Amino acid sequence: MNIYFACSITGGREFEPVYQTIVHALEEAGHEVPTAHLAESSVGALEAALSPQEVYARDTAWIRACDVLIAEVSVPSHGVGYEIGFALGMGKPVLAIHREDRRLSKMISGNPASSLTVKSYRTPEEAIRIIERFLSSV
């Protein structure tokens, strides 16, 4: 499956180890993750080399091509919110996961879209189980 993984870049990287665990698990399961580099510690430097227009064109093309979008939303991010809305507007299945102890934007938690699933997790391992259940249901 082609999976667009979304996570915070400029909003904060405190969940970077979780991002890496998720991407690793997706790739180990044989999924294609064109955004795998977003989980890496070097993402800031990689993304800084691109213009905003290049990032927008690349990322929207990846969303158009993906089967599903999975977003780790524990850290607020304008970009991730936009990507979720873009994917939902295209009718793509979206999973938004967040740490149980983190507040979630009401624009996500209150969204009634049938193609949006919102789940909380306590551990990275639980996040992986949630993702596996989501993927088996689409």
LUMGUPA-527455 format. One record per atom (N, C-alpha, C, O, CB): residue in one letter; z, y, x. Coordinates in steps of 0.02 Angstrom, whole numbers, plus 50000, padded with zeros to 5 digits. Glycine has a CB too. Layout:
N
AZYX...
//
This chain:
138
M500004994150042M500005000050000M500005006350045M500315006350098M500614999949952N499665011450024N499645017750060N500205022250032N500185024149974N498945021350054I500695023750074I501295027350051I501355033950088I501375034250150I501925023050062Y501385039350049Y501525045950078Y502285046650079Y502605046950027Y501185051850036F502575047050139F503295047950146F503415055350159F503135058150206F503595043550204A503835058450119A503995065550125A504735066350143A505165062750118A503835069350059C504865071050188C505555072450209C505575079550237C505065082550252C505805067350262S506175082150243S506265088950268S506085089450342S506265085050382S506985091250257I505725094750359I505575096250429I505945102550449I506375102350493I504805096950440T505775108150418T506075114450438T506735115850401T507125120050423T505595120150424G506855112350346G507475113550308G508095110550340G508655112450323G507395110750239G507995105850385G508555102550419G508385095350433G508045092150394G509185102950377R508625092750488R508455085950510R509065081350514R509045076350550R508115086250578E509595083050479E510205078950485E510115071750461E510515067450478E510755082250446F509605070450421F509485063650396F508915060150434F508645055150410F509335063850322E508735062850492E508185059950531E508265052350544E507775048750538E508145063550597P508875049950561P508935042650570P508775038750506P508505033250509P509645040950593V508925041550449V508755038250385V507995038250376V507705033250356V509105041850325Y507675043950390Y506955044350384Y506635038950428Y506165035550407Y506695051450405Q506885038250489Q506605033350536Q506715026250511Q506265022050517Q506915034250605T507295024850482T507435018250455T506955016650398T506695011050394T508155017750431I506835021450354I506385020450297I505675019150321I505355014350299I506405026550250V505425023450365V504735022650389V504655015950425V504165012450415V504545028450436H505145014150466H505105007850502H505075001950452H504664997450460H505725006950549A505495002150401A505494996750351A504834996450313A504584990950300A506074997750302L504545002150297L503905002150261L503354999250305L502954995250282L503725009350240E503335001250368E502824998750413E502924991250427E502444987450431E502825002650479E503544989150435E503694982050446E503464977750386E503274971950395E504444980950458A503484980750326A503264977150266A502514977250258A502244974550210A503594980150204G502154980450305G501434980450305G501114986350269G500504986350258G501194974250275H501504991250250H501234997050216H500935002050266H501145002350324H501775000450174E500445005850243E500155011250282E500545017650266E500615019350207E499385012150268V500785021050317V501185027150308V500875032650351V501075033550409V501945025950326P500385036450324P500055041450365P500525046950389P500385050450438P499495044550326T501085047850355T501565052950374T502145050250416T502665053450420T501845056350312A502065044550446A502605041450486A502865046150540A503455045950556A502355034950518H502425050250567H502635054850620H503165059850596H503525062750638H502035058650647L503225060950531L503715065750505L504425063450517L504895067550517L503605066850430A504525057050528A505195054350540A505395054950614A505985054150631A505225047050519E504925056450657E505055056650729E505395063150750E505295068350719E504405055750767S505785062750803S506135068550829S505655073950854S505835079850856S506595066550885S505065072050873S504575076750901S504155080150848S503675083750864S504125073150949V504305079150784V503885081750731V503805089350732V503265091850718V504165079750664G504325092950750G504295100250752G503745102650799G503355106950781G504955103150774A503715099850859A503205101750907A502515099650884A502035103350892A503365098750976L502455093750855L501805091350831L501535095850776L500955097650777L501865084150806E501965097550729E501755101650672E501625108850693E501205112250662E502275101350617A501985111250743A501895118250766A501195119450795A500955125150796A502425119950819A500875114150817A500205114850846A499665115850792A499095117550808A500035108750887L499845114950729L499365115650674L499485122050635L500045124350630L499405109550626S498945124850609S499015130750566S499265128650497S499195122850479S498335134550561P499555133250459P499755131550391P499175128850349P499265124250309P500045137650357Q498585131550359Q497995129150321Q497825121950339Q497635118050296Q497395133750334E497875120350404E497735113450426E498245108550397E498065103150375E497735113050502V498885110450396V499405106150369V499275105050294V499315099450270V500105109150380Y499135110450258Y499015109950186Y498425105350172Y498475100850130Y498895116850155A497865106450206A497275102350194A497395095050211A497205090550173A496685105050236R497725093750267R497875086850288R498345083450238R498205077950215R498185086750358D498895086850222D499395083750180D499155082650108D499305077450079D500025087950179T498795087350080T498545086350012T498015080750011T497965077149962T498245092849984A497625080150065A497155074550069A497525067950072A497325063050039A496695075350131W498065067650111W498465061550114W498775059850046W498805054050027W499015062150167I499005064950010I499305063649944I498765061049897I498885056349859I499635070049916R498175064149898R497635061749855R497465054449869R497305050649823R497005066049865A497515052449933A497325045649953A497885040449944A497755034449946A497105045650025C498495042749934C499055038049932C499105034449865C498845036749814C499715041649947D499435028649867D499585024949806D500225027549773D500275027949712D499645017449821V500715029249815V501355031849792V501615036949842V501405037149900V501875026049782L502085041149818L502425045749862L503165044149860L503455043549806L502295053249842I503465043349917I504195042249923I504475048149960I504255049750016I504355035449959A504965051449930A505265057449961A506015056449970A506365054549923A505125063649918E506255057750030E506965058050043E507155065350033E506945069650071E507165055350116V507555066749981V507675073649959V508405075849968V508625080449933V507485074349887S508775072750013S509465074750024S509525081850053S510015085250040S509795069850072V509025083950091V509005090650120V508485094650082V507905092650080V508855090450198P508675100250052P508185104250015P507595106350060P507695108250118P508525110549985S506995105950031S506395107650069S505865110150020S505685106749973S506135101450108H505615116250033H505075118949991H504465114349994H504165112949942H504885126050014G504295112150054G503705107950062G503755101450025G503275099349992G503595106550135V504335098050029V504415091649994V504385092749919V504085088749883V505085088350014G504695098049895G504655099549823G503935100649801G503735098249748G505075105649806Y503555104249841Y502855105449826Y502465098849826Y502065097549781Y502545110349876E502585094649876E502235088249881E502385083849820E501935080549794E502425084549946I503005083749799I503195079849739I502815082449679I502515078549641I503965080249727G502815089049668G502465091949612G501715090549615G501395089149563G502585099449609F501425091049674F500715089749684F500555082549664F500075081249628F500495091149757A500955077849689A500835070749674A500925069349600A500525065649570A501315066249715L501445072149569L501555071149497L500975074049457L500765071049407L502215074349475G500715079749479G500145082749445G499525078349446G499095078949403G499995089449475M499495074049496M498925069349501M499085062749467M498665058249466M498765068149575G499685062049438G499875055849405G500105050449452G500125044549433G499315053449364K500255052249514K500485047149563K501205045249549K501605049449529K500415049949636P501385038949558P502085036949554P502475040049612P502255039849669P502155029149554V503055042849596V503465046249646V504175043549642V504465043049587V503455053949636L504455041949699L505165040149705L505495045549747L505295046849804L505265033049738A506005048749718A506415053649755A507095050449764A507445048949716A506465060549716I507295049549827I507945046549842I508375051649879I508115055849917I507875040049884H509015051149868H509475055849901H510155052449910H510345047949873H509555062349860R510515054849961R511195052449972R511615054149912R511565059549883R511495055550037E512035049449893E512455050049834E512905056249836E513055059249784E512875043849825D513115058249896D513575063849903D513235070649910D513555075649925D514025062749962R512575070849899R512195077149906R511965079649838R511765075749795R511595076149953R512005086149829R511755089149767R510995089049768R510675089949819R512025096449759L510725087949709L510005087449702L509745093249660L510075095249612L509795080649671S509165095949677S508865101249638S508765099049566S508535093549553S508195103349669K508945103449520K508855101949449K508115101549430K507935098749379K509205107149406M507685104549472M506965103949459M506725096849471M506205094849444M506575108849504I507085093149511I506915086049521I507315081749472I507035077649436I507055083949594S507975082649471S508395078349429S508255079449354S508365074849314S509125079649443G508015085249335G507875086649265G507165085549244G506995086549186G508065093549249N506735083449291N506025082449275N505935076149233N506125070749254N505605082049340P505635076849173P505565071049129P504925066949141P504785062349103P505565073349058A504555068449194A503925064849206A504045057349210A504495054949245A503595067349272S503635053649174S503725046349173S503545043249240S503755037649255S503305043249118S503155046749281S502965043949346S503455045749402S503345044149460S502275046349365L504015049149384L504525050949433L505145046549424L505405045849369L504715058449426T505365043649479T505985039749481T506445043249530T506245044749586T505865032249501V507065044549509V507555047749552V508155043049560V508435040749510V507785054749523K508335041649621K508895036949635K509315039649692K509075043049737K508625029949652S509955038049688S510415039749743S510595033449781S510555027849755S511055043349717Y510795034349844Y510995028749886Y511595030649928Y511735036649938Y510415026549932R511965025649952R512545026749995R512395025350069R512665028650113R513125022449972T511975020450081T511815018450150T511055017850158T510695017150108T512155011650167P510815018250219P510085017350229P509845010550203P509285010050178P509925017950303E510255005450210E510064998850185E509974998850109E509524995650083E510594993550206E510415002350075E510345002950002E509705006849985E509365005149937E510975006449971A509555012050023A508935015850012A508325011250018A507865011649978A508875021650063I508325006850067I507775002150076I507714997550016I507154996249992I507864997950141R508274995049990R508254990649931R507964994449871R507574991549832R508954988049915I508155000649862I507905004749807I507145005549814I506775004949765I508245011749805I506925006949875I506205007749888I505835001349873I505305001449843I506085010049960E506104995749895E505774989249883E505704987849808E505184985549785E506164983549916R506234989349769R506204988349696R505684992949665R505294990849622R506894989649663F505664999249688F505175004049662F504465001549676F504045001449632F505285011049695L504334999449738L503664997249757L503454991049718L502864990249702L503624995949831S503924986649704S503744980549666S503614982049593S503324977949558S504304975349672S503824987949570S503724989649500S503074993749488S502874994849430S504314993649475V502744995949542V502124999849532V501514995649547V500954998149541V502125006049577
//
